[in-house]
Amino acid sequence: MAKPRVVVTRPVPGKALERLRKQAEVVVWSRQRKITQEELAKFVRSATAIIPMLTEKIDHTIIDAAGPELKIVANYAVGFDNLDLKTLGEHNIYATNTPGVLTEAVAEHTMALLLAAARRIPEGDRFVRAGKYQHWEPSLLLGGQLYGKKIGIVGLGRIGMYVAQMAYSGFHMQVLYHDVARNLQFEEMFEAKHVRFETLLKDSDFITVHVPLLPSTLHLFGSRQFKQMKRTAVLVNTSRGPVVDEKALVAAIKGGQIAAAGLDVFECEPKLTAGLTKLERVVLTPHIASATEDAREQMAELAVSNVLAVLEGKKPKNLITEANEQ
């Protein structure tokens, strides 16, 4: 009897696929470039399971191309806006993600971006490399200090909570948060305040975004929101690019409505909005918030475990619903 066919759309770190190969034929897209949707449709034929990256759209075309054998799509990501959950549900195909294992990595990167943007670290690095550093100056590259300031957390999932913990415990920051639900235990532990979104915008010195991409979060940050923020505010986004209207962000920083931003995700990734790279006070990283060896290997282990569960006739963990949070 032929082994079930599992397709993986990119090589992944670690040895998780070796576990999978004991029970399935594992086929990995190994070319240097990203697979196209046309190539993906051919690649997934007769697949029992697909392990895609966030960059691959698993829509009705891909689901139909895979055929009736498809039982699970195990996303190698915590996000899931690349999955057509409605069509997957109609075909009784499981959809899973990899939450939890990348919480610390993404939260650490969030704080790294916040510090880099606030303290103007990339600017300082470029300044020194260009040979411009001649002597110490009292007003050279003045930035914002975190200690005792207010941090606004938008979306209190696992990542948002851990960012708040680091901000409160490490920098003695005052924590404001906005989420659809209150967390009284969190409020007590970190002296946090649950506030309206408009209040968070107005009162926060630093704002970090940790929401999934849903119709309700598309362009959650636009020109109207930037006008409500402090002129000294720093915005960090490690969630999903389209949550921020990048044209409005460019205009807001150019116009001095906010001070700086740190972005790990982009609205039309990998394309960048015109003018973004020319802004000195914007720190940009190429979607690497979860890029630690530990996190990426654990993501692979979790995705493989979900596939193996289905191959063994069990219900997988980490099932995705529209209400999943990061």
Protein Blocks (a to p, Z undefined) as FASTA:
>chain_A
ZZdddddfbdcedjklmmmmmmoccdddfbfbdcdfklmmmmmgoiabdcddfklccdfk
lmmmnommlmbdcddbfblklpcfklmmmnopacdddehjlmmmmmmmmmmmmmmmmnom
mmmmmmmmnopambdcfkgoiacdfehpacddehjafklmmmmmmmmmmnopacddddfb
dcfklmmmnopacddfklmmmmpmbdcddddddfklgokbcfklmmmpcfkbccddfkbf
klpcfklmmmmmmnomambdcdfbdfklcbdcehklmpmkbccdehillmcfklmmmmmm
mmmmmmmmmmnopacehiacfkbcZZ
